[in-house]
Amino acid sequence: MITTAPRGAKIIVLVLIASLVAACGLPRGGPSKRQIFSGSVLEQGDAFIVSVNDRVTRATGIVPALGFSEELINAAPVGADTIRPGDTLGLTIYENVEDGLLASAGQNASVINEVQVDGAGFIFVPYAGRIRAAGNSPNRLREIITERLDAQTPDPQVVVRRLAGDGATVSVLGNVGAQGVYPIERSNRMLTSMLATAGGVSAVPEIAQVTLVRGNATEKVWLLDLYKQPRLDIALRNDDRILVEEDSRSFTALGATGAQSRLAFESQTLSAIEAIAQVGGLNSSLADPTGVFVFRNEPEFIARQVLDRDDLIGTQRFAYVLDLTEPNGVFIARDFVVRDGDTVYVTEAPFVTWSKTISSLTGSLGNVGAVSQLVEGG
């Protein structure tokens, strides 16, 4: 005679077996929500577990502050006619006599081509001597040379012209159409016009950054801000270096998402919702929408604001929790800013663990009847 165990006993045995299998370590994509919470400072762990709300989003909503200093913004464009060290000039000197100082026999004009402005800003003109050219316009230099020659030859007439090979240049590098060294001319004295001279920007505009190096100073601005805020379209100076590159910030997505990988930011600001969408959203068959975590190391001043404490010293580990099932959960996730180096992790739903347990016992999901037969002994 075969006796059968009561149904309640079967269920108890089934649960015990499932618990035993689960305790042995079922395969999963990462820690469970319970395991993450066990690492809280409240459980003698080393991370602060913080549920995200409006106050937390405000305290942590920091994005890179890019922009030019007032010194760069207020600098006036360099005059296109201003002579600089390295410029090449052409001089024509007319003399009001048949046998002049400079002109050949039978002529009253002398042409001096390719007069190089030296590094100190000076040129040499026969009979006029060493003259400072840098900082003067061609017209002013003409007046100076005329004054110098006037004592040597009667009523000299001088023409000064700038030749090709402007000494004021800018280097343009990075994601542009044509990298190179470009002269500063009337048509490209401003930053955006110089970028156009270099063939335009080839980086994705939404994440393109423009770095300007002037002397020992390095400043950076978003490309789109150059067009949204005309005051950032600064005047260029000799030896400026311009670098165009895409934003290098990134985050890592793990767990029950559409993909597990390291991804670059696709916009200036990236919310938790956008980060999840960027990896294909939550895996509908695995994800626990109440267990969306953002792991990061917070600097001391932000950690103090978030926890409203003044006794924290140094960088702190944080695990921010987002519950997308709450009435305002999606809005909170939309406002929570993901930062460079963050890890976005989505836990598996409890049902997934249970299904894996049953599968490991029966060989097929949901085949509880097979387990009942084991319990009944037949």
Salt bridges, closest charged atoms under 4 A:
ASP46 OD2 - ARG317 NH1 2.74
GLU70 OE2 - ARG231 NH2 3.18
ASP81 OD1 - ARG186 NH2 3.98
ASP87 OD2 - ARG162 NH2 3.05
ASP118 OD2 - ARG130 NH2 3.58
GLU143 OE1 - ARG140 NH1 3.00
ASP166 OD1 - ARG84 NH1 3.84
ASP240 OD2 - ARG214 NH2 2.62
GLU245 OE2 - LYS220 NZ 4.00
ASP247 OD2 - ARG249 NE 2.60
GLU298 OE2 - ARG296 NH1 3.06
GLU298 OE1 - ARG339 NH2 2.40
GLU300 OE2 - ARG304 NH2 3.34
ASP311 OD1 - ARG309 NE 3.01
ASP335 OD1 - ARG334 NE 3.61
ASP342 OD2 - ARG296 NH2 2.57
GLU348 OE2 - LYS356 NZ 3.20
GLU376 OE2 - LYS10 NZ 2.34
